[in-house]
Amino acid sequence: MPDPAANEGADHNWQANGPASKHGEDQRCQFRLFQADRVGLTSTQFDCGDWRWQFCSPSGEIITESAGYLSEAQCRASVLRLQNEAAYASISMPG
């Protein structure tokens, strides 16, 4: 698994997801939720930091990471919305 602190110089407080299940979860992409220890100047910080998600490949490579959310509930809601709507999203280009 990649070093979480290597992504954009941020330190992350990771929560262990536990071992993969027998159903091949280790072979699928996953969303990882975490609370940032440090937040950049453009983000709002509450207590220990803001909540973010990362979308990772089965090998643990970070494909994309969200901006900060004020609460874990808002972060989870963002992931659920992506899971429900991304398959139907179109691709558009400016112009």
C-alpha positions as CSV (number, residue, x, y, z in Angstrom):
1,M,0.0,0.0,0.0
2,P,1.4,3.5,-0.8
3,D,2.5,5.8,1.9
4,P,-0.6,8.0,2.6
5,A,1.6,11.0,3.4
6,A,3.1,10.9,-0.1
7,N,-0.1,12.2,-1.6
8,E,0.2,16.0,-2.0
9,G,2.4,16.2,1.1
10,A,-0.6,15.6,3.4
11,D,-0.4,13.5,6.6
12,H,-3.4,11.2,6.9
13,N,-4.9,9.4,9.9
14,W,-5.8,6.1,8.3
15,Q,-8.4,3.7,9.7
16,A,-7.6,0.0,9.0
17,N,-10.2,-1.6,6.7
18,G,-9.2,-5.1,7.9
19,P,-8.4,-8.1,5.6
20,A,-10.2,-8.5,2.3
21,S,-13.2,-10.8,2.3
22,K,-13.5,-14.1,0.5
23,H,-15.5,-12.4,-2.2
24,G,-12.6,-10.9,-4.1
25,E,-12.7,-7.4,-2.6
26,D,-8.9,-7.3,-2.9
27,Q,-9.5,-7.3,-6.7
28,R,-11.8,-4.3,-6.9
29,C,-11.3,-0.5,-6.7
30,Q,-12.3,1.0,-3.4
31,F,-13.1,4.3,-1.7
32,R,-11.1,5.1,1.4
33,L,-12.4,7.6,3.9
34,F,-10.1,9.5,6.3
35,Q,-9.7,12.6,8.4
36,A,-6.8,14.8,7.3
37,D,-4.3,15.7,10.1
38,R,-3.4,18.9,8.3
39,V,-5.5,21.0,6.0
40,G,-4.2,23.4,3.4
41,L,-4.9,27.1,3.5
42,T,-7.8,26.9,1.1
43,S,-9.7,24.3,3.2
44,T,-11.7,24.8,6.4
45,Q,-10.4,23.0,9.4
46,F,-12.4,21.8,12.3
47,D,-10.8,20.0,15.3
48,C,-8.2,17.6,13.8
49,G,-8.9,18.3,10.1
50,D,-11.5,17.7,7.4
51,W,-12.9,14.5,6.0
52,R,-11.8,13.3,2.5
53,W,-12.1,10.2,0.3
54,Q,-9.6,8.6,-2.0
55,F,-10.6,6.3,-4.9
56,C,-7.9,3.6,-5.2
57,S,-7.1,0.8,-7.6
58,P,-7.0,-2.8,-6.4
59,S,-3.2,-2.4,-6.0
60,G,-3.7,0.6,-3.7
61,E,-2.7,3.3,-6.2
62,I,-4.6,6.5,-5.5
63,I,-6.6,7.4,-8.6
64,T,-8.2,10.5,-7.3
65,E,-8.9,12.3,-4.0
66,S,-11.7,14.6,-3.0
67,A,-11.6,18.0,-1.5
68,G,-12.5,18.3,2.2
69,Y,-15.9,17.9,3.8
70,L,-16.9,19.2,7.1
71,S,-18.1,15.9,8.5
72,E,-17.7,12.2,7.9
73,A,-21.4,12.0,7.0
74,Q,-21.0,14.6,4.2
75,C,-17.9,12.7,2.9
76,R,-19.9,9.4,2.9
77,A,-22.8,11.0,1.2
78,S,-20.4,12.2,-1.6
79,V,-19.1,8.7,-2.1
80,L,-22.6,7.2,-2.2
81,R,-23.7,9.8,-4.8
82,L,-20.7,8.9,-7.0
83,Q,-21.4,5.2,-6.6
84,N,-25.1,5.7,-7.6
85,E,-24.6,8.3,-10.5
86,A,-21.2,7.9,-12.1
87,A,-22.3,5.1,-14.4
88,Y,-24.8,7.4,-16.0
89,A,-22.6,10.5,-16.2
90,S,-21.7,11.9,-19.7
91,I,-18.4,13.3,-20.7
92,S,-18.4,16.9,-22.0
93,M,-15.7,19.2,-23.3
94,P,-15.7,23.0,-23.2
95,G,-16.6,24.7,-26.4
